[in-house]
Amino acid sequence: MTSTADATADPVDLLVVGAGPAGVAAALMAASLRMRVTLVEAAGVGSKVAAIGALENVPGGWTTGPQLAEAFAADIARHRESGRLTLVRARATAVKGHDDRAEVALADGELLTAATVVVATGVTTLTPQDVDWVEAPTGPRVPPLWRAAPEEVAAREVVVLGADRPLGTWLRAHPHTDTRFRVLHPAHDTYKTAEVAEDRRVRFDLVERVRIAPRPGGGYDIAAHHPDGTSHPATADALLANLGSKPAALDGLVTGPDGYCPPDAQHPRVLVAGDLKGARMQRIAVALGDGGRAALTPYYGSLGDGSLALR
Ligand SMILES: Cc1cc2nc3c(=O)[nH]c(=O)nc-3n(C[C@H](O)[C@H](O)[C@H](O)COP(=O)(O)OP(=O)(O)OC[C@H]3O[C@@H](n4cnc5c(N)ncnc54)[C@H](O)[C@@H]3O)c2cc1C
């Protein structure tokens, strides 16, 4: 990464990367404390929660993700008007902590500087290329189940790869959709199937390996190999990925063996919050608290020994 001499924006007190629950909470907390904040977001404020159809565990009476995402956007807009918060629509690629500052590099080459950075980039969806039990050609991209609209999958033979938890969320969010899902999943996903086992729209198929080939006229040929040694060919009009997720870590973050970013292992000026911290505790309420806490860390640090202020 280049030095601050190449920086193209004024340094701020706090840079936040990712405008999910953790990043939004961090940015709002900092702005409310009169810190100068820049929030960097690649997709849109609350882009992930906006795709969650049904919510029942977020305090405040929120019952759908889109409602919550709209409220986040309104909060950010209010603080932008105050002049203390800047929203930058960009993809961050790397983060680096120095003795006197922290830097975030953007995909277009711009370098942003702050006293402290909070990285709250969450997790990203695994693709068939990321897992060893699926053999699939690169492209066309297999869309994730959790972002699929009911009309996209209505009245078709839909095969879902993987039995990760978003399957239950999708079915609860669309109780009147009569789509039939054939879910091909490996043994390590079996324990997740219990919560939707009663739903007549789902048929589970335990597999060891799956090979997928796009058909010239559209759709897919699928060869499913089962643990008992048998294999069955099938076709699908639509294919959806439900394979789990992986941390969306920026270059420069310290990662553990599982790819997540333990907060204690990072540079003191680089804080991580929300889902990026670890595979457990991935919940909106946890991310909100985490983001607020991350913003308070440099605030109390700079009021105390000044160690995290810009020198
Ligand atoms: C289908 C589904 C259903 C769920 N249901 C629930 C539920 O009912 N209740 C619950 O509590 N939790 C639920 N969750 C989990 C919840 O969504 C997460 O725990 C929460 O969103 C984590 O917040 P976060 O801020 O850490 O990350 P995210 O919400 O993932 O936000 C990260 C943000 O960072 C941005 N970003 C990523 N990389 C970059 C980059 N390089 N540069 C710039 N921006 C970047 C992304 O665009 C995104 O906006 C669900 C998740 C899914 C997928």
The ligand as a Gaussian input file, in Angstrom:
#p B3LYP/6-31G(d) Opt

LIG

0 1
 C      -30.678000     -15.276000       4.687000
 C      -30.217000     -14.669000       5.974000
 C      -31.122000     -14.534000       6.991000
 C      -30.721000     -13.990000       8.209000
 N      -31.655000     -13.852000       9.187000
 C      -31.318000     -13.275000      10.339000
 C      -32.287000     -13.068000      11.365000
 O      -33.460000     -13.395000      11.221000
 N      -31.870000     -12.469000      12.516000
 C      -30.577000     -12.092000      12.733000
 O      -30.278000     -11.563000      13.800000
 N      -29.642000     -12.267000      11.777000
 C      -29.974000     -12.851000      10.605000
 N      -29.028000     -13.041000       9.628000
 C      -27.626000     -12.670000       9.932000
 C      -27.431000     -11.167000       9.790000
 O      -27.821000     -10.739000       8.502000
 C      -25.970000     -10.815000      10.038000
 O      -25.556000     -11.334000      11.299000
 C      -25.737000      -9.315000      10.035000
 O      -26.212000      -8.711000       8.846000
 C      -24.247000      -9.026000      10.207000
 O      -24.015000      -7.664000      10.143000
 P      -22.588000      -7.101000       9.680000
 O      -22.727000      -5.628000       9.741000
 O      -21.502000      -7.770000      10.431000
 O      -22.403000      -7.588000       8.166000
 P      -23.329000      -7.393000       6.861000
 O      -24.755000      -7.180000       7.204000
 O      -22.973000      -8.552000       5.986000
 O      -22.791000      -6.044000       6.221000
 C      -21.527000      -5.977000       5.615000
 C      -21.564000      -4.826000       4.615000
 O      -20.235000      -4.628000       4.143000
 C      -20.282000      -4.402000       2.749000
 N      -18.990000      -4.822000       2.210000
 C      -18.473000      -6.075000       2.158000
 N      -17.231000      -6.059000       1.635000
 C      -16.951000      -4.758000       1.367000
 C      -15.823000      -4.101000       0.828000
 N      -14.720000      -4.779000       0.468000
 N      -15.855000      -2.753000       0.690000
 C      -16.966000      -2.049000       1.048000
 N      -18.082000      -2.630000       1.568000
 C      -18.065000      -3.964000       1.724000
 C      -21.440000      -5.253000       2.250000
 O      -21.936000      -4.747000       1.019000
 C      -22.439000      -5.110000       3.395000
 O      -23.313000      -4.017000       3.192000
 C      -29.387000     -13.573000       8.396000
 C      -28.472000     -13.689000       7.342000
 C      -28.878000     -14.232000       6.147000
 C      -27.892000     -14.353000       5.005000

